[in-house]
Amino acid sequence: MIAGALIAGLVGWLAGGALNWLARWLPARREAAAPTGENVRSNDFSRSARATATEVATTNPEVAATNPGIFRVGPPSRQRELALQAAAALAAIGLWLRYGLALALLPAGVAGLLLLLIAAIDLDRRLVLNEVLIVGSALALLYAAMGGWTQLLNALLGGALALGLFILVALLPRLIVRSGTLMGVGDVKLAGLIGLLFGYPAGLQALFLGVIAGGLVSAALLLTRRLPRKATIPYAPFLAVGGIAVLLLERA
């Protein structure tokens, strides 16, 4: 068991290195494909998030300096890359201890790596890329279909409920106070992907854990004055944490 965990950790570390390459290459490829002189259009509200991060870094350099992972937007730092590899290694060890050599280890590992990739790109660029979501959704539906109609319908139900719930959460501020949103369109789409990956009710449980994690971190940063009141933080990493927690903790 210990030897297996060590091997799993090594595989996870190497997989994290591959994720770092993808986290650099995918946004760079997107930017290179944009017409010269035009801003790259994101698939969410990340442009405003990047503007907020830039404004915070300019007007509150001491805040940005103490929270570089929140306010820094651009190519990943070495610290972020090491953190991703460490997270991938720890997740791999946890999945090995959870599933062993069971067949479920493969789809769980793919789901975990997919969530880590999305989290890394959101941390670096404030982007949740459509191409990653589409590939993840296709894999989730393919895996669900292999389990039969019941599993496929459960995945579709989980995706529909998660997407509908987060659309409501995103639009709530506009409906009530007619200003702003609580999260970007990319986060809403990610919620739908998590619903597809985990089905019902595990998908909603993953989102609940992610929202709680995001709320606790935001509250801590606000209370310690490390986060300006109007600043935004990347939300995809918290949703990814919720998803990985479900992978590690849900019953077989």
Secondary structure as UniProt FT lines:
FT   HELIX           2..33
FT   TURN            36..37
FT   HELIX           46..59
FT   HELIX           61..66
FT   HELIX           68..71
FT   HELIX           78..99
FT   TURN            100..101
FT   TURN            103..104
FT   HELIX           105..125
FT   HELIX           130..146
FT   HELIX           149..176
FT   HELIX           185..198
FT   TURN            200..201
FT   HELIX           202..223
FT   TURN            224..225
FT   TURN            229..230
FT   HELIX           236..249
//
